[in-house]
Amino acid sequence: MKQSFYILVFAIFPLLSWAQQQLTLKQCIDYGLMHHRSVLVYKNDVDAATYKAKEALSAYLPAVNITSTIDDNIKVQQQVIPAGVFGPTDVKVAFTKRFSSNHFAQAEQTIFDKSLLTGLKANKISLKQAQLSGEQNQEILIYNISNAYYQILVYRQQLALLKANLESYKQQLAISKLQLEKGVAMEADVNKVQVNYNNIYSDVLAGESDLELAYNQLKNAMGYQLDDSVRIQDFDLDDPVVAQTQLSVGSFPSFSAANRIDFKLSEINIALLDIDQARIRATAVPKLSAYAKYGGIGFGDNLGESFSSISDYAALGIKLSIPVFDGFKRNAQYNQARIKQVNARENLKIDQQNFNLEYENARTKLIKATASLDNDKRNIALAESVFKSTDLQYQKGVTGLTDWLNSQYSLKEAQSNYLSSLYNYLIAKIDLEKANGTLTTFHHSL
């Protein structure tokens, strides 16, 4: 009993330890890439593509079939021997008996089928297509996890600032109530502070709810159990991810649509359509195959005789199939495939333009978001300085409650602007990575 308990403890302890540590963004992404259920789905697609390739190859491998038939000729068919052969009148003769059985094994081997050979070229491309789809899913996971992770960072920082503001209002509320008791403040002043305190308290409750929802979003993006707890690293205002210098257009590498998996998948689709055209055209080429057959056939007036009187036979042969006319079916199929291929090439050109536009927009947003973050970062420091000065003046009786409330509101507004800029900046960074097709590189660089 004790041994089982210790085994259970040692099995669970690593999981508990992992759940208690503060996870970095890279650790969250690593977990998602291993445990999210969609990863298994796309892995299965790769396996399915491998088996599909084997299925296509099987058409060029020998095929062996065993066939067994039993016929009950309820009314035996008769043939007519014309008059003059065995007599002056027609003679009706049955060349079979009521029961017959035929049992044979036949092996067939395709010697030449150009359409099959052309179709085999699609196997490797289809496998590559499945692999790229899996990589595209990984990029989606990286983006979703990063988005949820950054959202938690911002919500957590927002909650910390709100609680600091709430504490400031709480202290001021106690001071105002004391001043009211001593007759040096009006009840209206106390009510003003109380209203602001209540508003901040509501904001704190909303912030706690937003943070919990963001954690659930992160766990869902990671494929993590919603009932289990997960913790991420503490947020640092001076973290290099935030403390960026002003960016310019020259700060970014040149864009290449070929980096994007969407582009690569479109190219693969075009290649498959090319092969499909060639395969359809190849169906006009004659096909050659060989076969070998061995079996036995028996006849009898009853079922037992049809088995006891079996005589064997064997045959070898070559079959040449020459397509002559199919009612223009092949021509229609080829033109359909040709039009699909033309449209696929045009859509790829459209996608290239859209990819380039997406990258340029993402780059511009990041430049603007960086400038806005830098400005709001300086502004929040200025607002804090103004509030500290006003708070000191208010404590000394040099300024009134209205100035104190105004400076506190200005600080709250500066904090809100900063948090909004921070979130926009973080999302702009991963949007640029997504637009440039470098989310995997971004993940490895963390």
Salt bridges, closest charged atoms under 4 A:
ASP30 OD2 - LYS26 NZ 3.31
ASP30 OD1 - HIS443 NE2 2.67
ASP47 OD2 - LYS43 NZ 3.67
ASP72 OD1 - ARG98 NE 2.82
ASP203 OD2 - LYS412 NZ 3.68
GLU208 OE2 - LYS163 NZ 3.98
ASP262 OD1 - ARG260 NE 3.68
ASP274 OD2 - ARG345 NH2 3.42
ASP276 OD1 - ARG279 NH2 2.92
ASP326 OD2 - ARG330 NH2 3.79
GLU346 OE2 - LYS349 NZ 3.79
GLU358 OE1 - ARG260 NH1 3.18
GLU360 OE1 - ARG363 NH2 2.55
ASP374 OD2 - ARG378 NH1 2.35
